[in-house]
């Protein structure tokens, strides 16, 4: 069984910082891409940041210069450092991974974490 577990969400004031972490566990052969999505009430889920196994990162325009994504391939973890947070960053943040489990090594699968709430408010 493969699971993604997020941590680090919470309440922070505008201009503050939070660090989200996601750990993938289970019988994993390899992970291609790991990233973070977010969804605010009444809005569609959107990509925040993603990073390939080789370290190439992609960011939403709204978070460029403020957020940094990083992964540890050996530990199967990915972090999202969020600085200069704004109220519009408030959302449930979901960890995402495209990976190859041992059970179906030739076909990748997409997994989602359960989500962690980030609230930016005074």
Order of alpha helices (4+ residues) and beta strands (2+ residues): beta-beta-beta-beta-beta-beta-beta-beta-beta-beta-beta
